[in-house]
């Protein structure tokens, strides 16, 4: 019965935030009349900002309710699903290039999105409680800030390898795969920490990817057509958010056995 309640609450949460995100996508409009791809460089930046904040806030509240009934990790998946649906309804990097977008504003927007994710994660964690399958900390086994930062960085090589073209499916898939990889690294090398920071940190590292990509190749219509644009530039901020949060949530769930021995999982 408890399992059915958990699954049911998660599905209801996904439906609610999915509808909200799909509705909010109408607030993003590029100079060429396409939906998206960014908030700061839309024809109505304030309207887009309010839409993004609303999706984040409602997603965090719905996610927190799901976390209270189900698990905190399920709540985070619901939270990330809102960004994922929003990203699916918006155009991607190609539209950003065709509208002659500013790469440095893209960096600022991604950092802002990462801040929203962190605030939402903290709310869900505060209401839903600790993540399950976190090992007891052993003496001399505490993770340093350097370890946490290094694990979050794991998303960039996956995005670079997987996102060979700026197509929506491939870019979102790269972000999900990168998130799963970060979830794996978290379970493997940071088994005793509550991974509440590991959803926003990889997204914030996307800003570093943008900076590296701008310095390496830059972007323009001709470079895009020739295929000479760095793959690190392909995900938009909202694509980073939706794919990464879902990926980390999936990775943490699939690889829980790396943090807690199987016999302990069976007891708890």
C-alpha positions in Angstrom: 0.0 0.0 0.0 2.8 2.4 0.9 4.5 1.7 -2.4 1.3 2.5 -4.3 0.9 5.8 -2.5 4.5 6.7 -3.3 4.1 5.9 -7.0 0.7 7.6 -7.2 1.9 10.8 -5.5 4.9 10.9 -7.8 2.7 10.5 -10.9 0.3 13.2 -9.8 3.2 15.5 -9.1 4.7 14.9 -12.6 1.3 15.7 -14.2 0.9 18.9 -12.2 4.3 20.4 -12.9 4.3 19.1 -16.5 1.1 21.1 -17.2 2.4 24.2 -15.4 5.7 24.1 -17.4 3.9 23.5 -20.7 1.7 26.5 -20.0 4.7 28.7 -19.0 6.5 28.0 -22.3 4.3 30.5 -24.0 6.1 33.3 -22.1 9.3 32.7 -23.9 9.6 34.2 -27.3 12.7 35.0 -29.4 13.2 37.9 -31.8 12.3 35.6 -34.7 9.0 34.5 -33.1 10.1 31.1 -31.9 9.5 29.8 -28.4 12.6 30.4 -26.5 15.4 29.4 -26.1 16.5 31.7 -23.3 15.0 34.0 -20.7 17.2 37.0 -20.7 17.3 37.3 -24.5 13.6 36.9 -25.2 11.4 39.8 -26.5 9.9 40.1 -23.0 12.6 39.2 -20.5 10.6 40.1 -17.4 7.7 38.0 -18.4 10.1 35.1 -19.2 11.8 35.6 -15.8 8.4 35.5 -13.9 7.5 32.3 -15.9 10.8 30.6 -15.0 10.6 31.6 -11.3 7.0 30.4 -11.2 7.9 27.0 -12.7 10.8 26.7 -10.2 8.6 27.7 -7.2 5.6 25.5 -8.1 8.0 22.7 -9.0 9.7 23.0 -5.6 6.4 23.1 -3.7 5.0 20.1 -5.6 8.3 18.3 -5.3 8.3 19.0 -1.5 4.8 17.5 -1.2 5.8 14.4 -3.1 9.0 14.2 -1.0 6.9 14.2 2.2 4.7 11.4 1.0 7.2 9.4 -1.1 11.0 10.1 -1.0 13.2 13.2 -1.3 14.7 11.8 -4.4 11.3 11.4 -6.0 10.5 15.0 -5.0 13.7 16.1 -6.8 12.7 14.1 -9.9 9.3 15.9 -10.0 11.1 19.3 -9.5 13.5 18.5 -12.5 10.6 17.3 -14.7 9.2 20.8 -14.8 12.4 22.1 -16.3 12.5 19.1 -18.6 9.0 19.8 -20.0 9.8 23.5 -20.3 13.0 22.6 -22.3 11.0 20.3 -24.6 8.6 23.1 -25.5 11.4 25.6 -26.2 13.8 25.9 -29.2 17.5 25.2 -28.6 20.9 26.4 -29.4 20.4 26.8 -33.1 17.7 29.5 -32.4 20.0 31.2 -30.0 22.7 31.4 -32.7 20.2 32.6 -35.4 19.0 35.4 -33.1 22.7 36.4 -32.5 22.5 35.8 -28.8 25.1 37.0 -26.3 27.2 34.1 -24.9 28.0 36.0 -21.7 24.3 36.6 -20.9 23.9 32.8 -21.4 26.5 32.3 -18.6 24.7 34.7 -16.3 21.3 33.0 -17.0 22.7 29.5 -16.3 24.1 30.7 -13.0 20.7 32.2 -12.1 19.0 28.9 -13.0 21.5 27.0 -10.8 20.6 29.3 -7.9 16.9 28.6 -8.4 17.7 24.8 -8.4 19.7 25.1 -5.2 16.9 27.0 -3.5 14.3 24.5 -4.7 16.5 21.6 -3.6 17.0 23.0 -0.1 13.2 23.4 0.2 12.5 19.9 -0.9 15.2 18.6 1.4 13.9 20.6 4.4 10.3 19.2 4.0 11.0 15.8 2.6 13.9 15.0 5.0 17.2 13.3 4.3 17.9 11.3 1.2 17.6 7.5 1.6 20.6 5.1 1.1 23.3 7.4 2.5 26.0 5.6 4.3 27.0 6.3 7.9 30.1 8.5 8.0 33.2 6.7 9.1 36.0 8.3 11.1 38.5 10.0 8.7 36.1 9.4 5.8 34.5 12.9 5.5 34.4 14.5 2.1 36.2 17.7 1.5 34.9 20.6 -0.6 37.4 19.7 -3.2 35.9 16.3 -3.6 32.4 17.7 -4.0 33.5 20.2 -6.6 35.4 17.5 -8.5 32.4 15.2 -8.6 30.1 18.0 -9.9 32.6 18.6 -12.7 31.9 15.1 -14.1 29.0 16.4 -16.2 31.1 18.4 -18.7 33.0 15.5 -20.4 29.7 13.6 -20.8 28.0 16.5 -22.4 31.0 17.1 -24.7 31.1 13.5 -25.8 27.3 12.8 -26.1 26.1 16.1 -27.5 27.6 15.8 -31.0 24.9 18.0 -32.6 22.5 20.7 -31.1 19.4 18.6 -31.7 16.9 18.7 -28.8 16.9 15.0 -28.1 20.6 14.5 -28.2 21.3 17.6 -26.0 18.8 16.6 -23.3 20.0 13.1 -23.5 23.6 14.3 -22.9 22.5 16.3 -19.9 20.6 13.3 -18.5 23.6 11.0 -19.1 25.9 13.6 -17.4 23.5 13.8 -14.4 23.5 10.0 -14.1 27.3 10.0 -14.2 27.4 12.6 -11.4 24.9 10.5 -9.4 27.2 7.5 -9.9 30.3 9.5 -8.8 28.3 10.8 -5.8 27.4 7.4 -4.6 30.9 6.0 -5.3 33.1 8.7 -3.8 30.7 10.7 -1.5 28.6 7.9 0.0 28.2 9.6 3.4 27.0 13.1 2.3 23.4 14.2 1.7 23.5 15.0 -2.0 21.3 18.0 -1.9 24.0 20.2 -3.5 24.7 17.8 -6.3 21.7 18.9 -8.4 22.6 22.5 -8.7 26.4 22.2 -8.8 26.7 20.3 -12.2 24.3 22.9 -13.7 26.5 25.7 -12.4 29.5 24.0 -14.0 27.7 24.4 -17.4 28.7 28.0 -17.1 32.3 26.9 -17.1 31.5 24.8 -20.2 30.1 27.9 -21.9 33.2 30.0 -21.1 35.5 27.2 -22.4 33.4 26.8 -25.5 33.3 30.5 -26.2 37.1 30.7 -25.9 37.7 27.6 -28.0 35.4 28.2 -30.9 32.9 30.9 -30.3 29.7 30.6 -32.3 28.1 32.1 -35.4 25.7 30.9 -38.1 28.6 29.9 -40.4 30.5 28.0 -37.7 27.3 26.2 -36.7 26.6 25.2 -40.3 30.2 24.0 -40.7 30.0 22.0 -37.4 32.8 23.9 -35.8 31.1 25.0 -32.6 32.2 23.5 -29.3 29.8 20.8 -28.1 29.9 22.5 -24.6 27.8 25.3 -26.0 24.9 23.2 -27.2 22.7 22.8 -24.1 20.7 25.9 -23.2 20.3 26.8 -19.4 16.9 25.2 -19.2 18.0 22.1 -21.0 20.9 21.8 -18.5 18.4 22.2 -15.6 15.9 19.6 -16.8 18.3 17.0 -18.0 20.7 17.2 -15.1 18.2 17.1 -12.2 16.5 14.1 -13.7 19.8 12.4 -14.4 21.2 12.9 -10.9 17.9 11.7 -9.4 18.0 8.6 -11.6 21.7 8.0 -10.9 21.3 8.3 -7.1 18.3 5.9 -7.2 19.9 3.3 -9.5 23.2 3.2 -7.7 22.1 3.4 -4.1 23.9 0.1 -3.4 27.2 1.8 -3.8 26.5 4.0 -0.7 24.8 1.4 1.5 25.5 -2.3 1.6 22.8 -4.6 0.2 22.0 -6.1 3.6 21.5 -2.6 5.1 19.2 -1.6 2.2 17.2 -4.7 2.9 16.8 -3.7 6.5 15.9 -0.1 5.8 
